Amino acid sequence: MSTFIPSALEIDRKWFVTDATGKTLGRLATEVASILAGKRSPKYTPYIDMGDHVIVINAEKVRLTGLKSEKKVYRRYTGFPGGLREESFLRLLKRRPEKIIEEAVQGMLPKTKMGRQMATKLQVYRDDKHPHQAQKPVVLEIDTQLGKKA
C-alpha cells in the first residue's frame, strides 16, 4: 500500500451557502474556516489548498453571546502617527456587517500566502441575496447552539 499524495490538478471545489441568522459569530467562523482550509475533505493535505467555496448570507443577523456586543471593539491602524482607529461591534454591524464575519474567519486561517488565498474563497453578503446561483451552492447547516446536556 502506498501513500496517496493529491495533486493540485485533482481538486474538485464545491460551493456551500450558509445562513448566519441567529448564529454565534465564533462558532460560525470556525466551521467556515475549516471548510475553506479543506479540513473536511478526506484528501486534506496541509501544504495544498484543498478547500471549498463558502457563501455566508444574512451577515447582519449574526450574534455574540453575553455582553460582547456592547464591549467588543475593532481596531485598525492607518500607518500614520496617532492613526489608531476604533469602531464598536454595534456600529460596524450597522455600517458593514460583512467585515465582521470576514475578520473572524481570516483570524482562524493560517497567516501565510496560502491562508490569504483560502480567504478569497469566502463571500459574505448582508442579506439573503447573492449572485452565485450559477455555481449551484449546496445548503450547509451549521449547528452553533451551545451544547446542553439533557
QUINORQUI-V767287 format. One record per residue. N is the residue number from 1. PHI is phi as a letter, one per 20 degrees, with the letter a starting at -180 (none if undefined). PSI is psi in whole degrees, -180 to 180 (999 if undefined). Layout:
# QUINORQUI-V767287
n=N phi=PHI psi=PSI
n=N phi=PHI psi=PSI
This chain:
# QUINORQUI-V767287
n=1 phi=none psi=133
n=2 phi=d psi=159
n=3 phi=f psi=135
n=4 phi=e psi=123
n=5 phi=d psi=112
n=6 phi=f psi=152
n=7 phi=d psi=153
n=8 phi=f psi=-21
n=9 phi=f psi=-20
n=10 phi=e psi=2
n=11 phi=f psi=126
n=12 phi=d psi=98
n=13 phi=e psi=134
n=14 phi=d psi=165
n=15 phi=d psi=132
n=16 phi=c psi=148
n=17 phi=c psi=134
n=18 phi=c psi=150
n=19 phi=d psi=128
n=20 phi=e psi=6
n=21 phi=f psi=117
n=22 phi=m psi=4
n=23 phi=e psi=147
n=24 phi=f psi=133
n=25 phi=g psi=-52
n=26 phi=f psi=-40
n=27 phi=f psi=-38
n=28 phi=f psi=-44
n=29 phi=f psi=-38
n=30 phi=f psi=-40
n=31 phi=f psi=-44
n=32 phi=f psi=-43
n=33 phi=f psi=-37
n=34 phi=f psi=-39
n=35 phi=f psi=-41
n=36 phi=f psi=-36
n=37 phi=f psi=-15
n=38 phi=n psi=15
n=39 phi=f psi=-12
n=40 phi=e psi=-11
n=41 phi=e psi=139
n=42 phi=f psi=-17
n=43 phi=e psi=17
n=44 phi=g psi=130
n=45 phi=c psi=126
n=46 phi=f psi=-30
n=47 phi=e psi=8
n=48 phi=c psi=136
n=49 phi=f psi=99
n=50 phi=d psi=8
n=51 phi=f psi=166
n=52 phi=d psi=169
n=53 phi=e psi=143
n=54 phi=c psi=132
n=55 phi=d psi=125
n=56 phi=d psi=124
n=57 phi=d psi=164
n=58 phi=l psi=48
n=59 phi=f psi=-28
n=60 phi=f psi=-7
n=61 phi=d psi=13
n=62 phi=f psi=155
n=63 phi=c psi=163
n=64 phi=d psi=154
n=65 phi=e psi=160
n=66 phi=m psi=-143
n=67 phi=e psi=11
n=68 phi=f psi=-32
n=69 phi=f psi=-28
n=70 phi=e psi=-27
n=71 phi=d psi=-20
n=72 phi=f psi=134
n=73 phi=c psi=133
n=74 phi=e psi=128
n=75 phi=d psi=145
n=76 phi=b psi=160
n=77 phi=c psi=131
n=78 phi=f psi=-21
n=79 phi=o psi=-7
n=80 phi=d psi=156
n=81 phi=g psi=133
n=82 phi=m psi=21
n=83 phi=e psi=24
n=84 phi=f psi=122
n=85 phi=d psi=133
n=86 phi=c psi=144
n=87 phi=b psi=134
n=88 phi=f psi=160
n=89 phi=g psi=-46
n=90 phi=f psi=-38
n=91 phi=f psi=-42
n=92 phi=f psi=-33
n=93 phi=f psi=-37
n=94 phi=f psi=-43
n=95 phi=f psi=-49
n=96 phi=b psi=78
n=97 phi=f psi=-23
n=98 phi=f psi=-37
n=99 phi=f psi=-34
n=100 phi=f psi=-49
n=101 phi=f psi=-40
n=102 phi=f psi=-45
n=103 phi=f psi=-39
n=104 phi=f psi=-42
n=105 phi=f psi=-44
n=106 phi=f psi=-30
n=107 phi=f psi=-18
n=108 phi=d psi=-1
n=109 phi=e psi=162
n=110 phi=f psi=148
n=111 phi=e psi=60
n=112 phi=c psi=180
n=113 phi=g psi=-41
n=114 phi=f psi=-36
n=115 phi=f psi=-40
n=116 phi=f psi=-35
n=117 phi=f psi=-37
n=118 phi=f psi=-39
n=119 phi=f psi=-23
n=120 phi=f psi=-14
n=121 phi=e psi=7
n=122 phi=d psi=127
n=123 phi=c psi=127
n=124 phi=c psi=135
n=125 phi=c psi=144
n=126 phi=f psi=-46
n=127 phi=d psi=-162
n=128 phi=e psi=10
n=129 phi=d psi=134
n=130 phi=b psi=151
n=131 phi=e psi=27
n=132 phi=d psi=30
n=133 phi=f psi=-29
n=134 phi=f psi=-26
n=135 phi=e psi=-5
n=136 phi=l psi=63
n=137 phi=f psi=144
n=138 phi=e psi=137
n=139 phi=f psi=129
n=140 phi=d psi=115
n=141 phi=e psi=120
n=142 phi=d psi=120
n=143 phi=e psi=108
n=144 phi=d psi=18
n=145 phi=f psi=146
n=146 phi=f psi=136
n=147 phi=f psi=120
n=148 phi=d psi=134
n=149 phi=e psi=136
n=150 phi=e psi=999
